[in-house]
Amino acid sequence: MRKLATITLLFIISTILNGQTYNMSNDTIYTCGGTFYDSGSDTTYYQDDENLTMIFCSENGAEIQFYFEEFEIETNFDSFSIYDGIGISGTPIVYNANSGSLVDQTFISQGSGCLTFVFSSDGSVTYPGWKANISCKFPCQDFNVAINTVSEPFYSTDTIRACQNTPITFSASCNYLNNNIDYLQNDSTSIFHWDFGDGTIIDSIGLTTVSHNFSQGISNVFLNVVDTNGCNSSNYVLLTVITNLTPNFSGTTLTDSICGGELVNFEGNVFSNTYYEPINNINEDIIFIEDNDTYTSSIFITDFYLSDTIADSTFIESICMDIEHAYAGDLQISIVCPNGQSIVLFDGYGNSDIGGEFIGEPTDQSTNPGIPYTYCWSSISTNTTLEDMGIAPPTYSYIDNDSNVVTNHEYLPGGTYQASGDWNNLIGCPLNGEWVLKVIDNMGSDDGYIFNWQIDFDSTKYTPTYSYNNVYSESSYLWSGQNISSQNNGIGIASPSDTGLVSYTFSVTDDFGCISDTTLFTYVDNCTFIYNYTKLESKINVYPNPTIESITIEVNNNELIRNKEIITITDLTGKIVKTSDLHSDNFTLNVSELKSGIYFIKIGNTTNKFIKE
């Protein structure tokens, strides 16, 4: 009971402390929690002719900090300043702040544990004042983090080669250089922030060991740590994981069908795909486009060689955005490249054909986001400009996100258009650097949103800064399956003992030490009846072979077509299982109803064979 009473008392004290409010006055306060208001508190305005100085100091030797949620005073007439330390002899942090300027800002003492606030109001006009949350924080104690072990060996100092979709385990720890000077630090109370570079981020207290599967490509693993005082590690760890690529097994063949006792011939081939590191070319920040204002959004490109520039008007493949807006006639959209050259993509404000058309599906009666359409601009587009759509704009009806019904309203359809300006304006622009989307809203009453935008370059016209592929040694080529009698460098023979579909797997090992494989099938039949046929591929081609649903028949014999020959399909016993008219020299025939097996297709005196899986 005594322990429970102690815990209860501490909870009550903490609740009272954190719920304490302090109004601006000529006073000195020692605290580490609560809320700081102007003299009018949370419900009323401050008074005229105030001249107040208030000092706050931490009560436990830590630094004291204030986070401002609200700040509204009469700019140029009322004065609000903050000093580090006790009294106005301290270092000024804020001097004569403007209304609104302190919102979402945090101010912390620097060594003294105290902050001084000075406020004066003139003889008329008052405002709601301010609201700030008080807390205490000790000075940061330096520490660093290191990844000590990785389950895969390092290829170089900071690079790991691994097999895709294979778990890699990382173990890390911190070295706390000044532990317990003001507060206790250890790994069990610190937050480990793991970013695996593929969209997976894990934050957790004491998470010193993690495992992650990496898909095909390059991933940068980033680790930093935040201690119990909210201080970041003085360093971060960055490792690169490169995984093997899925190979191309084109040209790998296996005899498609045999009779029992015959041999299967196989040949394995493998080629490496090439991986190009993707370009960071998209900005997914949501931009609210209000009236009478200019908005910019940036994409920082660092993926090209420093000397790479735009050489011709088709170098940019497209610039796209997801956008909605309630009045196309007040918008101007342009793109500015890293050296300041620019092109106008859309000029609704300066074009007489554009007026009140909607872009996307906006919520015209509120500032809530609507439904965007995708609009792209490309120098190779066969469409005209988006402005030209305003000459005879289409109409649509929809229910907006506020449940309002919009009926027969003119709009500009999403799609890919030519730019309003000249793409040649961008010739000479460096590829690396800050690319800026600039949007101007020139009129009132209507608004909208940009949900994301991106810029794509023609990949045939530049050399990526990083690419790689895999190498496969013929000595690693290996077939597995029934009764393989010989194989060398991927070529060999086998005599399967089973009937029906029999599988053989071809596997290879790449220079990363990763094994990849592909499986092919042959159909083994008892062959109790052998149809006497002549395979004349020059006259009849059948594909795909084997097939599941249908076959395409190519007839390279005009005489068969002129004679309107009948197509006859028989099984291995000679039984006719399907017939059809010969419609043309290339047509598709559905064989999904046939059972799995070998079939012969006969047109006139010409016969070919296919397998139904």
C-alpha positions as CSV (number, residue, x, y, z in Angstrom):
1,M,0.0,0.0,0.0
2,R,2.8,2.4,0.8
3,K,4.4,1.8,-2.7
4,L,1.0,2.3,-4.4
5,A,0.5,5.6,-2.5
6,T,3.9,6.9,-3.5
7,I,3.2,6.1,-7.2
8,T,-0.2,7.8,-6.9
9,L,1.3,10.9,-5.3
10,L,4.0,11.2,-8.0
11,F,1.4,10.9,-10.7
12,I,-0.7,13.7,-9.0
13,I,2.4,16.0,-8.7
14,S,3.3,15.3,-12.4
15,T,-0.3,16.0,-13.5
16,I,-0.4,19.3,-11.5
17,L,3.0,20.4,-12.8
18,N,2.2,19.7,-16.5
19,G,-1.2,21.3,-16.1
20,Q,0.1,24.5,-14.5
21,T,-0.5,27.7,-16.4
22,Y,1.6,30.9,-16.1
23,N,0.4,34.3,-17.3
24,M,2.8,37.1,-18.3
25,S,3.7,39.1,-15.2
26,N,6.7,40.6,-13.5
27,D,7.8,37.4,-11.9
28,T,10.5,34.7,-11.8
29,I,9.3,31.1,-12.2
30,Y,11.2,27.8,-11.6
31,T,9.5,25.0,-13.5
32,C,9.9,22.2,-16.0
33,G,6.3,22.0,-17.3
34,G,3.1,23.9,-17.9
35,T,1.8,26.5,-20.3
36,F,2.9,30.1,-20.7
37,Y,0.2,32.6,-21.7
38,D,0.0,36.3,-22.2
39,S,-1.7,38.2,-19.3
40,G,-5.1,37.5,-20.7
41,S,-4.7,33.7,-20.4
42,D,-6.4,31.4,-22.9
43,T,-9.7,33.1,-23.1
44,T,-9.1,36.9,-23.1
45,Y,-6.8,39.4,-24.8
46,Y,-3.9,41.1,-23.0
47,Q,-4.3,44.7,-21.8
48,D,-3.3,48.1,-23.1
49,D,-0.2,49.8,-21.6
50,E,1.5,46.6,-20.3
51,N,5.2,46.6,-19.6
52,L,6.2,43.2,-18.2
53,T,9.4,41.2,-17.7
54,M,9.1,37.5,-16.8
55,I,11.9,35.0,-16.1
56,F,11.6,31.3,-16.4
57,C,14.3,28.9,-15.1
58,S,14.4,25.1,-15.0
59,E,14.1,23.5,-11.6
60,N,16.5,20.6,-12.1
61,G,19.6,22.2,-13.7
62,A,18.5,21.3,-17.3
63,E,17.8,23.7,-20.1
64,I,14.3,25.2,-20.3
65,Q,12.5,25.3,-23.6
66,F,9.3,26.9,-24.9
67,Y,7.3,25.7,-27.9
68,F,4.9,28.3,-29.3
69,E,1.5,27.0,-30.5
70,E,0.0,30.5,-30.9
71,F,1.4,34.0,-31.2
72,E,-0.7,37.0,-32.2
73,I,0.1,40.6,-31.2
74,E,-0.2,44.0,-32.8
75,T,2.8,44.2,-35.1
76,N,4.9,47.4,-35.0
77,F,3.0,48.7,-32.0
78,D,3.3,45.9,-29.3
79,S,6.8,44.5,-28.5
80,F,7.8,40.9,-27.6
81,S,11.4,39.8,-27.1
82,I,13.2,36.8,-25.6
83,Y,16.7,36.8,-24.0
84,D,18.9,33.8,-23.0
85,G,19.6,34.0,-19.3
86,I,18.4,36.1,-16.4
87,G,17.3,39.6,-17.4
88,I,17.7,41.7,-20.5
89,S,21.5,41.6,-20.1
90,G,21.4,38.1,-21.6
91,T,21.8,37.3,-25.3
92,P,18.8,38.3,-27.4
93,I,17.1,35.3,-29.0
94,V,14.1,37.1,-30.4
95,Y,13.8,40.9,-30.6
96,N,10.5,42.7,-31.3
97,A,8.8,39.7,-32.9
98,N,6.0,40.1,-35.5
99,S,2.6,38.6,-35.1
100,G,2.6,34.9,-36.1
101,S,6.4,34.8,-36.4
102,L,6.9,32.5,-33.4
103,V,4.3,29.8,-34.2
104,D,5.7,26.3,-34.4
105,Q,9.1,27.5,-33.1
106,T,11.0,26.2,-30.1
107,F,13.4,28.3,-28.0
108,I,15.8,26.8,-25.5
109,S,18.2,28.2,-23.0
110,Q,21.9,27.8,-23.8
111,G,23.7,26.9,-20.6
112,S,22.0,29.2,-18.0
113,G,18.8,27.1,-17.7
114,C,16.8,30.4,-17.9
115,L,14.9,32.5,-20.5
116,T,13.7,36.1,-20.0
117,F,10.5,37.3,-21.8
118,V,9.9,41.1,-22.2
119,F,6.5,42.4,-23.4
120,S,5.0,45.8,-23.8
121,S,1.7,47.0,-25.4
122,D,0.7,50.4,-26.5
123,G,-2.4,52.4,-25.4
124,S,-4.9,50.9,-27.9
125,V,-5.8,47.7,-29.8
126,T,-5.1,44.4,-28.2
127,Y,-4.8,40.9,-29.6
128,P,-5.3,37.3,-28.3
129,G,-1.6,37.0,-27.4
130,W,0.3,33.7,-27.2
131,K,0.4,30.2,-25.9
132,A,3.6,28.3,-25.4
133,N,4.3,24.8,-23.9
134,I,7.1,24.6,-21.3
135,S,9.5,21.7,-20.9
136,C,13.1,21.1,-19.8
137,K,16.0,19.4,-21.6
138,F,19.5,18.7,-20.5
139,P,22.4,19.6,-22.8
140,C,23.1,16.8,-25.2
141,Q,25.8,14.3,-24.2
142,D,27.9,13.4,-27.3
143,F,27.6,9.8,-28.5
144,N,28.2,7.9,-31.7
145,V,26.8,4.8,-33.4
146,A,28.4,1.9,-35.4
147,I,27.1,-1.2,-37.1
148,N,29.3,-3.9,-35.7
149,T,28.3,-7.0,-37.6
150,V,26.4,-7.9,-40.8
151,S,25.3,-11.4,-41.7
152,E,26.7,-11.0,-45.2
153,P,30.4,-10.2,-45.9
154,F,31.5,-6.8,-47.1
155,Y,32.5,-6.5,-50.7
156,S,34.2,-3.2,-50.0
157,T,34.5,-0.8,-47.0
158,D,30.8,0.2,-47.1
159,T,29.2,-2.1,-49.7
160,I,27.6,-5.5,-49.3
161,R,26.8,-7.8,-52.2
162,A,23.9,-10.2,-51.4
163,C,21.2,-12.4,-53.0
164,Q,17.9,-10.7,-53.5
165,N,15.1,-11.6,-51.0
166,T,17.6,-13.2,-48.6
167,P,17.5,-11.8,-45.0
168,I,20.4,-9.7,-44.0
169,T,20.9,-9.1,-40.3
170,F,22.5,-5.9,-39.0
171,S,23.7,-5.4,-35.4
172,A,24.6,-2.0,-34.0
173,S,25.6,-0.3,-30.7
174,C,26.4,3.2,-29.4
175,N,29.4,4.6,-27.6
176,Y,28.2,7.1,-25.0
177,L,31.2,9.4,-24.5
178,N,29.7,11.6,-21.7
179,N,27.3,9.2,-20.1
180,N,25.6,10.2,-16.9
181,I,27.0,13.7,-16.6
182,D,23.4,15.0,-16.6
183,Y,21.3,12.0,-17.6
184,L,21.7,8.3,-18.2
185,Q,22.3,6.9,-21.7
186,N,22.2,3.3,-23.0
187,D,21.1,1.3,-26.0
188,S,18.0,0.0,-24.2
189,T,16.6,3.6,-23.9
190,S,17.8,5.0,-27.2
191,I,15.7,5.0,-30.4
192,F,17.4,3.3,-33.3
193,H,16.2,4.7,-36.7
194,W,16.7,2.2,-39.5
195,D,16.0,3.3,-43.1
196,F,16.6,0.5,-45.6
197,G,16.4,2.7,-48.7
198,D,13.5,0.9,-50.3
199,G,10.6,2.6,-48.4
200,T,11.0,0.4,-45.3
201,I,11.7,2.5,-42.1
202,I,11.8,1.0,-38.6
203,D,12.0,3.1,-35.5
204,S,12.1,1.5,-32.1
205,I,13.6,1.9,-28.6
206,G,16.6,-0.5,-28.1
207,L,16.4,-1.9,-31.7
208,T,20.1,-2.8,-32.0
209,T,19.5,-5.8,-34.3
210,V,17.3,-6.0,-37.3
211,S,16.9,-8.2,-40.4
212,H,15.6,-7.1,-43.8
213,N,15.0,-8.7,-47.2
214,F,16.2,-6.6,-50.1
215,S,14.7,-6.9,-53.6
216,Q,16.6,-6.6,-56.8
217,G,18.8,-3.5,-57.1
218,I,20.7,-1.0,-54.9
219,S,19.6,0.1,-51.5
220,N,21.3,2.5,-49.1
221,V,20.9,1.5,-45.5
222,F,20.9,4.5,-43.1
223,L,21.1,4.4,-39.3
224,N,21.0,7.1,-36.7
225,V,20.1,7.1,-33.1
226,V,18.2,9.4,-30.7
227,D,18.9,9.1,-27.0
228,T,16.4,9.5,-24.1
229,N,17.0,13.3,-24.0
230,G,16.0,13.7,-27.7
231,C,19.6,14.2,-28.9
232,N,20.9,12.7,-32.1
233,S,24.0,10.7,-32.4
234,S,27.0,12.8,-33.5
235,N,27.3,10.5,-36.6
236,Y,25.2,8.3,-38.8
237,V,26.0,5.0,-40.6
238,L,25.4,4.6,-44.3
239,L,25.9,1.2,-46.0
240,T,25.1,0.2,-49.6
241,V,23.5,-3.2,-50.3
242,I,23.7,-4.4,-53.9
243,T,21.7,-7.5,-54.7
244,N,22.0,-9.9,-57.7
245,L,19.7,-9.5,-60.7
246,T,17.1,-11.9,-62.0
247,P,18.7,-13.5,-65.0
248,N,17.4,-13.8,-68.5
249,F,17.2,-17.5,-69.5
250,S,16.3,-16.9,-73.2
251,G,17.5,-19.6,-75.4
252,T,17.3,-22.3,-72.8
253,T,15.6,-25.3,-74.5
254,L,14.3,-28.8,-73.7
255,T,12.8,-31.4,-76.1
256,D,9.1,-30.6,-75.8
257,S,7.7,-34.2,-76.2
258,I,9.0,-37.7,-76.6
259,C,7.8,-41.3,-76.5
260,G,8.8,-43.4,-73.5
261,G,12.4,-44.6,-73.9
262,E,13.4,-41.8,-76.2
263,L,16.1,-39.2,-75.1
264,V,15.5,-35.6,-74.0
265,N,18.0,-33.0,-75.3
266,F,18.6,-29.9,-73.4
267,E,20.6,-26.7,-73.7
268,G,20.9,-24.0,-71.0
269,N,21.7,-20.3,-71.8
270,V,21.7,-17.3,-69.4
271,F,22.2,-13.6,-69.9
272,S,22.4,-10.9,-67.3
273,N,20.0,-8.0,-67.2
274,T,21.5,-4.6,-66.5
275,Y,20.5,-2.5,-63.5
276,Y,20.5,1.3,-63.7
277,E,20.2,3.2,-60.5
278,P,16.8,5.1,-60.6
279,I,16.7,8.8,-60.7
280,N,15.2,10.7,-57.9
281,N,12.7,12.6,-60.1
282,I,9.5,12.9,-58.1
283,N,8.2,15.3,-55.4
284,E,5.2,14.0,-53.5
285,D,4.6,17.1,-51.3
286,I,1.0,18.3,-51.4
287,I,0.8,22.0,-52.4
288,F,-2.3,24.0,-51.6
289,I,-2.8,26.6,-54.3
290,E,-4.5,29.6,-52.7
291,D,-5.6,32.8,-54.5
292,N,-3.2,35.5,-55.7
293,D,0.0,33.8,-54.8
294,T,3.1,32.1,-56.3
295,Y,4.1,28.5,-55.3
296,T,7.3,26.6,-55.9
297,S,8.3,23.0,-55.5
298,S,11.7,21.5,-56.0
299,I,13.3,18.2,-57.1
300,F,17.0,17.9,-56.5
301,I,18.7,15.8,-59.2
302,T,22.1,14.4,-58.4
303,D,22.1,11.2,-60.5
304,F,24.0,12.4,-63.6
305,Y,27.6,13.3,-64.5
306,L,28.5,16.9,-63.8
307,S,29.0,17.7,-67.5
308,D,25.6,16.3,-68.6
309,T,23.3,19.0,-70.0
310,I,20.1,19.0,-72.1
311,A,21.4,18.8,-75.7
312,D,18.1,19.0,-77.6
313,S,14.4,19.7,-77.3
314,T,13.5,16.0,-76.8
315,F,15.9,15.3,-73.9
316,I,13.1,15.7,-71.4
317,E,10.6,12.9,-72.0
318,S,7.8,14.4,-69.9
319,I,6.9,16.6,-67.0
320,C,3.8,15.4,-65.2
321,M,1.6,16.4,-62.2
322,D,-1.5,15.3,-60.4
323,I,-3.5,18.5,-60.0
324,E,-7.0,19.8,-59.4
325,H,-8.1,23.5,-59.6
326,A,-11.4,25.3,-59.8
327,Y,-10.5,27.9,-62.4
328,A,-8.0,27.2,-65.1
329,G,-8.0,30.8,-66.3
330,D,-6.0,32.1,-63.4
331,L,-3.1,29.6,-63.5
332,Q,0.4,29.8,-65.0
333,I,2.7,26.8,-64.7
334,S,6.3,26.7,-65.6
335,I,9.5,24.7,-65.0
336,V,12.8,26.3,-64.1
337,C,16.0,24.3,-64.6
338,P,19.1,24.5,-62.3
339,N,20.8,27.4,-64.2
340,G,17.6,29.5,-64.3
341,Q,16.4,28.7,-67.8
342,S,12.7,28.0,-68.0
343,I,9.8,27.0,-70.1
344,V,6.1,27.8,-69.7
345,L,4.0,24.6,-69.6
346,F,0.6,26.1,-69.3
347,D,-0.6,29.7,-69.4
348,G,-4.3,29.9,-68.6
349,Y,-4.1,33.4,-67.3
350,G,-2.6,34.8,-70.5
351,N,-4.8,32.9,-73.0
352,S,-8.2,34.1,-74.0
353,D,-9.4,30.6,-74.8
354,I,-9.1,29.6,-71.2
355,G,-11.6,30.7,-68.5
356,G,-13.6,28.9,-65.9
357,E,-12.8,25.4,-66.9
358,F,-12.1,23.0,-64.1
359,I,-8.8,21.1,-63.8
360,G,-9.4,17.6,-62.3
361,E,-12.5,17.4,-60.1
362,P,-12.1,20.3,-57.5
363,T,-14.3,21.0,-54.5
364,D,-15.4,24.4,-55.6
365,Q,-17.4,25.3,-52.5
366,S,-14.6,24.7,-50.0
367,T,-10.8,24.5,-49.6
368,N,-11.0,20.7,-49.2
369,P,-8.9,18.7,-51.7
370,G,-10.6,17.4,-54.8
371,I,-9.8,14.6,-57.1
372,P,-6.7,15.2,-59.3
373,Y,-6.2,14.3,-62.9
374,T,-2.8,13.6,-64.4
375,Y,-1.5,16.3,-66.8
376,C,1.7,15.8,-68.7
377,W,3.8,18.0,-71.0
378,S,6.1,16.4,-73.6
379,S,8.0,17.7,-76.6
380,I,7.1,14.5,-78.5
381,S,3.4,14.6,-77.7
382,T,1.1,14.5,-80.8
383,N,-1.5,16.5,-79.0
384,T,-1.8,20.3,-79.1
385,T,-1.3,22.5,-76.0
386,L,-3.6,22.3,-73.0
387,E,-4.7,25.8,-73.7
388,D,-6.1,24.7,-77.1
389,M,-8.5,22.4,-75.2
390,G,-10.2,25.6,-74.1
391,I,-11.4,26.5,-77.6
392,A,-14.2,23.9,-77.4
393,P,-13.9,22.4,-73.9
394,P,-15.8,19.2,-73.1
395,T,-18.2,19.0,-70.1
396,Y,-18.6,16.5,-67.3
397,S,-20.7,15.9,-64.2
398,Y,-19.5,14.5,-60.9
399,I,-20.0,14.4,-57.2
400,D,-17.2,16.3,-55.4
401,N,-15.5,15.3,-52.2
402,D,-17.9,17.6,-50.3
403,S,-20.8,15.6,-51.8
404,N,-21.9,18.5,-54.0
405,V,-23.2,17.6,-57.4
406,V,-21.4,19.3,-60.3
407,T,-23.4,19.1,-63.6
408,N,-22.3,19.8,-67.2
409,H,-19.3,21.9,-66.2
410,E,-16.5,22.6,-68.7
411,Y,-13.1,21.1,-67.9
412,L,-9.7,20.4,-69.3
413,P,-9.1,16.6,-69.7
414,G,-6.0,14.9,-68.3
415,G,-3.5,13.7,-70.8
416,T,-0.1,14.5,-72.4
417,Y,0.2,17.8,-74.2
418,Q,2.7,20.1,-75.9
419,A,4.0,22.9,-73.7
420,S,2.8,26.5,-74.1
421,G,6.5,27.6,-74.4
422,D,9.4,26.4,-76.5
423,W,11.3,23.3,-75.3
424,N,14.4,24.7,-76.9
425,N,14.5,27.2,-74.1
426,L,16.0,24.4,-71.9
427,I,18.9,23.5,-74.2
428,G,22.1,23.9,-72.2
429,C,20.5,23.3,-68.8
430,P,22.6,21.1,-66.5
431,L,20.8,17.9,-65.5
432,N,22.0,17.9,-61.9
433,G,20.7,20.5,-59.5
434,E,17.4,22.0,-58.4
435,W,14.5,21.7,-60.8
436,V,11.7,24.0,-59.7
437,L,8.0,23.8,-60.6
438,K,6.5,27.3,-60.4
439,V,2.8,27.8,-60.2
440,I,1.1,31.3,-60.1
441,D,-2.5,31.8,-59.1
442,N,-3.4,35.2,-60.4
443,M,-7.0,35.7,-59.3
444,G,-9.2,35.3,-56.2
445,S,-12.1,33.0,-55.3
446,D,-10.7,29.7,-56.6
447,D,-8.1,27.3,-55.4
448,G,-6.8,23.8,-55.8
449,Y,-4.0,21.3,-55.0
450,I,-1.0,19.7,-56.6
451,F,-0.6,16.2,-55.2
452,N,2.8,15.3,-56.8
453,W,4.9,16.1,-59.8
454,Q,7.8,14.5,-61.6
455,I,10.3,15.0,-64.4
456,D,11.4,12.2,-66.7
457,F,14.4,12.2,-69.0
458,D,14.9,10.2,-72.2
459,S,17.0,7.3,-70.9
460,T,18.5,6.8,-74.4
461,K,20.2,10.2,-74.3
462,Y,22.3,10.0,-71.1
463,T,24.7,7.7,-69.3
464,P,23.6,6.8,-65.8
465,T,26.3,7.3,-63.2
466,Y,25.9,3.8,-61.8
467,S,24.9,0.5,-63.4
468,Y,25.9,-3.1,-63.0
469,N,25.1,-6.6,-64.2
470,N,26.0,-10.1,-63.2
471,V,28.5,-12.6,-64.6
472,Y,27.7,-16.4,-64.9
473,S,30.5,-18.9,-65.4
474,E,29.7,-21.9,-67.6
475,S,31.2,-24.2,-65.0
476,S,28.2,-23.3,-62.7
477,Y,25.7,-24.4,-65.3
478,L,23.7,-27.4,-63.9
479,W,20.7,-29.3,-65.0
480,S,18.8,-31.5,-62.5
481,G,16.0,-34.0,-63.2
482,Q,15.4,-37.7,-64.0
483,N,18.2,-39.8,-65.4
484,I,20.5,-37.2,-66.8
485,S,23.2,-39.2,-68.5
486,S,25.6,-36.4,-69.6
487,Q,25.9,-32.6,-69.4
488,N,28.7,-30.1,-70.1
489,N,28.4,-26.3,-70.1
490,G,24.7,-26.5,-70.0
491,I,24.3,-29.0,-72.9
492,G,23.2,-32.6,-72.3
493,I,20.8,-35.5,-72.6
494,A,18.4,-37.4,-70.3
495,S,16.1,-40.4,-70.5
496,P,13.1,-39.7,-68.2
497,S,11.5,-42.8,-66.5
498,D,8.1,-41.2,-65.8
499,T,5.2,-40.5,-68.2
500,G,3.3,-37.3,-68.5
501,L,4.8,-33.9,-67.8
502,V,8.4,-34.3,-66.5
503,S,10.3,-31.3,-65.3
504,Y,14.0,-30.4,-65.7
505,T,15.6,-27.5,-63.9
506,F,18.5,-25.4,-65.2
507,S,20.4,-23.5,-62.5
508,V,23.4,-21.1,-62.6
509,T,25.5,-19.3,-60.0
510,D,26.5,-15.7,-60.5
511,D,29.5,-13.6,-59.4
512,F,27.6,-12.7,-56.2
513,G,27.4,-16.4,-55.3
514,C,23.6,-16.4,-55.8
515,I,21.8,-19.3,-57.4
516,S,19.0,-18.7,-60.0
517,D,17.1,-21.3,-61.9
518,T,14.4,-21.9,-64.5
519,T,12.2,-25.1,-64.9
520,L,11.1,-26.5,-68.3
521,F,8.8,-29.5,-69.0
522,T,8.8,-32.3,-71.5
523,Y,5.8,-34.5,-72.2
524,V,6.5,-38.3,-72.1
525,D,3.9,-40.5,-73.7
526,N,3.4,-44.2,-73.9
527,C,3.0,-43.8,-77.7
528,T,0.8,-46.9,-78.1
529,F,-0.1,-45.5,-81.5
530,I,2.2,-43.5,-83.6
531,Y,0.7,-41.3,-86.2
532,N,2.6,-41.4,-89.5
533,Y,3.1,-37.7,-90.0
534,T,5.4,-35.4,-91.9
535,K,6.4,-32.3,-90.0
536,L,6.6,-29.5,-92.5
537,E,7.2,-26.4,-90.6
538,S,7.5,-24.5,-93.8
539,K,3.8,-25.2,-94.3
540,I,2.3,-25.2,-90.8
541,N,3.5,-23.4,-87.7
542,V,1.8,-24.0,-84.4
543,Y,2.4,-21.9,-81.3
544,P,2.6,-21.6,-78.4
545,N,3.8,-25.1,-78.0
546,P,3.1,-26.4,-75.3
547,T,-0.2,-24.6,-74.8
548,I,-2.8,-24.4,-72.1
549,E,-5.8,-22.5,-73.7
550,S,-5.3,-22.0,-77.4
551,I,-3.0,-22.4,-80.4
552,T,-2.2,-20.0,-83.2
553,I,-2.0,-21.7,-86.6
554,E,0.1,-20.2,-89.4
555,V,-0.4,-21.8,-92.9
556,N,2.3,-21.0,-95.4
557,N,0.6,-22.8,-98.3
558,N,-2.0,-20.9,-100.4
559,E,-3.2,-24.2,-102.0
560,L,-4.4,-25.4,-98.6
561,I,-6.3,-22.2,-98.1
562,R,-7.8,-22.2,-101.7
563,N,-9.0,-25.8,-101.2
564,K,-10.7,-24.8,-97.9
565,E,-9.1,-27.8,-96.2
566,I,-10.5,-29.1,-92.9
567,I,-8.3,-28.9,-89.8
568,T,-8.2,-32.3,-88.0
569,I,-6.7,-32.8,-84.5
570,T,-6.0,-36.4,-83.4
571,D,-4.6,-37.9,-80.2
572,L,-1.8,-40.5,-80.0
573,T,-4.3,-43.3,-80.6
574,G,-5.4,-41.8,-83.9
575,K,-8.8,-40.7,-82.5
576,I,-10.1,-37.5,-84.0
577,V,-10.8,-35.1,-81.0
578,K,-11.5,-31.8,-82.8
579,T,-12.1,-30.4,-86.2
580,S,-12.4,-26.9,-87.6
581,D,-12.6,-25.1,-90.9
582,L,-9.4,-23.4,-92.2
583,H,-10.4,-19.7,-92.0
584,S,-7.3,-17.9,-93.0
585,D,-3.5,-18.2,-93.1
586,N,-3.3,-17.1,-89.5
587,F,-5.9,-17.8,-86.9
588,T,-6.4,-19.0,-83.3
589,L,-8.1,-22.2,-82.3
590,N,-9.3,-22.9,-78.7
591,V,-8.1,-26.2,-77.4
592,S,-8.8,-25.7,-73.7
593,E,-11.2,-28.6,-73.6
594,L,-8.5,-31.2,-74.6
595,K,-6.8,-33.3,-72.0
596,S,-3.1,-33.0,-71.4
597,G,-1.1,-34.9,-73.9
598,I,0.5,-34.9,-77.4
599,Y,-1.8,-34.1,-80.4
600,F,-1.3,-34.1,-84.2
601,I,-2.8,-31.3,-86.3
602,K,-3.5,-32.2,-89.9
603,I,-4.4,-29.9,-92.8
604,G,-4.7,-31.7,-96.1
605,N,-1.6,-33.9,-96.4
606,T,0.5,-31.7,-94.0
607,T,0.7,-32.6,-90.3
608,N,2.4,-31.0,-87.2
609,K,2.4,-31.8,-83.5
610,F,1.7,-29.9,-80.3
611,I,1.4,-30.5,-76.6
612,K,-1.6,-29.6,-74.5
613,E,-0.6,-29.0,-70.9
